[in-house]
Amino acid sequence: MMFLVVLIALGISFLLILVRLMIGKTTFDRILAANSIGTIIVLGISVHGYYMGRPEFIDISIVYALINFIGTVAVLKLFDNGTLGDK
């Protein structure tokens, strides 16, 4: 029962963030929404791993969170500087 409640909450959060992604006023709003979608996916992977009794899913979600963070930093640097550091 609780697993279903958590999935519904994650689904509603995902839909609200998807709306923000589509109608965000600035580029940074859209980037923040994309990062939030990545966070919702990490939570979904973790909850699924807990429900299935597979603790190795936590490792997968941590790696996905790190990739999400690095991607967000790279995109923000690209928009701020116009380059990723190569001159």
C-alpha positions as CSV (number, residue, x, y, z in Angstrom):
1,M,0.0,0.0,0.0
2,M,2.7,2.4,1.0
3,F,4.7,1.6,-2.2
4,L,1.6,2.7,-4.3
5,V,1.3,5.9,-2.3
6,V,5.0,6.7,-2.9
7,L,4.6,6.0,-6.6
8,I,1.6,8.2,-6.9
9,A,3.4,11.0,-5.1
10,L,6.4,10.6,-7.4
11,G,4.2,10.6,-10.5
12,I,2.3,13.7,-9.5
13,S,5.7,15.4,-8.7
14,F,7.0,14.3,-12.1
15,L,4.0,15.8,-13.9
16,L,4.2,19.1,-12.0
17,I,7.9,19.4,-12.8
18,L,7.3,18.5,-16.5
19,V,4.8,21.4,-16.7
20,R,7.5,23.7,-15.2
21,L,10.0,22.3,-17.8
22,M,7.6,23.2,-20.6
23,I,6.5,26.6,-19.5
24,G,9.6,27.8,-17.6
25,K,10.2,31.5,-18.2
26,T,14.0,31.4,-18.2
27,T,16.5,28.9,-19.3
28,F,17.7,28.4,-15.7
29,D,14.1,27.5,-14.7
30,R,14.1,24.8,-17.4
31,I,17.5,23.5,-16.3
32,L,16.3,23.3,-12.7
33,A,13.2,21.4,-13.8
34,A,15.4,18.9,-15.8
35,N,17.6,18.4,-12.7
36,S,14.5,17.9,-10.6
37,I,13.2,15.2,-13.0
38,G,16.6,13.5,-12.6
39,T,16.1,13.6,-8.8
40,I,12.6,12.1,-9.1
41,I,14.1,9.3,-11.2
42,V,16.7,8.6,-8.6
43,L,14.0,8.4,-5.9
44,G,12.0,6.1,-8.2
45,I,15.0,3.8,-8.6
46,S,15.7,3.7,-4.9
47,V,12.1,3.0,-4.0
48,H,11.8,0.3,-6.6
49,G,15.0,-1.3,-5.3
50,Y,13.7,-1.2,-1.7
51,Y,10.4,-2.7,-2.7
52,M,12.0,-5.5,-4.7
53,G,14.6,-6.2,-1.9
54,R,17.5,-5.4,-4.2
55,P,20.0,-3.1,-2.2
56,E,22.3,-2.8,-5.3
57,F,19.7,-0.5,-6.8
58,I,20.9,2.1,-4.3
59,D,24.3,2.0,-5.9
60,I,22.7,2.5,-9.3
61,S,20.7,5.5,-8.1
62,I,23.8,7.1,-6.6
63,V,25.7,6.8,-9.9
64,Y,22.7,8.2,-11.7
65,A,22.5,11.1,-9.2
66,L,26.2,11.9,-9.8
67,I,25.8,11.8,-13.6
68,N,22.7,14.1,-13.2
69,F,24.7,16.6,-11.0
70,I,27.7,16.6,-13.4
71,G,25.4,17.1,-16.4
72,T,23.6,20.0,-14.7
73,V,26.9,21.7,-13.8
74,A,28.2,21.3,-17.3
75,V,25.0,22.8,-18.9
76,L,25.0,25.7,-16.4
77,K,28.7,26.4,-17.2
78,L,27.9,26.2,-20.9
79,F,25.1,28.8,-20.6
80,D,27.1,31.0,-18.2
81,N,30.4,31.1,-20.1
82,G,29.4,30.0,-23.6
83,T,32.0,27.2,-23.5
84,L,32.8,24.2,-21.4
85,G,36.4,25.3,-20.8
86,D,38.2,24.6,-24.1
87,K,39.8,27.7,-25.4
